[in-house]
Amino acid sequence: MTLTIALLELAAGFVLLIWAADRLVSGASALARNFGVPTLIVGLTIVGFGTSAPEMLVSAIASLRGNPSLAIGNAVGSNIANVGLILGLTALIYPLKVERVTLKREFPILGVIMLVTLALMWNLNFSRIDGLILIIGLAMLIAGMVVLGLTQGKSDPVAATLVDEVPQDMPTRTALMWTGIGLILLPLSAHILVNGAVGLAMIVGVSEAVVGLTIVALGTSLPELAAAAACAFRKEDDLAIGNILGSNMFNLLGVLGIAALIHPMQIEAILLHRDVAVMFAITIVLFVLVWRRKGPGLIGRPTAFLLFAGYIGYQSTVIGQALAG
């Protein structure tokens, strides 16, 4: 494989993957609504899954093909990109207010999920049992979201906005068509992307984990970037932050869980000591800088610049170490 072909496969894979995920979410959510599933539940489950679908498919295909480092790098790298790049870049343009409920609910839940994931990774091995534990955690998270959404209804701004994302007038035939197209193109585009990523790693002479942490993580995070930018433009601060924190939860529980269930994985030590450590550090820095004893927190421009600079510094370190090694 030549460098040109590898880059073309990466580009085509990213474009198809993101488009197919969007079509699948639209079709499946409309189909569920047309068959009588309450719109709130559709929004909290199918639409909520939407932005993490690319990471899940890429990691699943990578695991099936025997490229576990790419799967782990994609999940961890996406979480770092979500906080450092996406929240940092978005808040540089428009400072984001963080509601008390987010500081008291979403951040602690994400913290617990990160600690559980770290405990499972500590022996540098992801077994199917570990994957099952993460998938059970994902099921509990979704169940909690649904219960909370049904309890609070549209008084919860995140739930209300997810409901608004469910197509209201898509005919069942059209919904079936988009669902089918999404189901076919998602794994196909993920296969093309993984093929390009593995080829690029071989040509450049770096590990698959490095490609997963950099190019693939950035590409699969593009839906989150688009969603955050749209939310900032509409001044829906809570949804922008809720999408990012929710995506990070789904990445650890769903992306890693599915990958480990498909194929047990050995974890490179550097992934734990450098990349997982950075994921913890950037999340803790975000929480500390936005925490307020009273009232909502704020991701102001100084905090946003620090997050963005941290992400750029991290990416430079990963690429520099890979090329030097």
Summary of the structure (lengths in Angstrom):
residues: 325
radius of gyration: 18.9
end to end distance: 22.4
largest distance: 57.2
contacts: 1218
relative contact order: 0.23
helix: 84%
strand: 3%
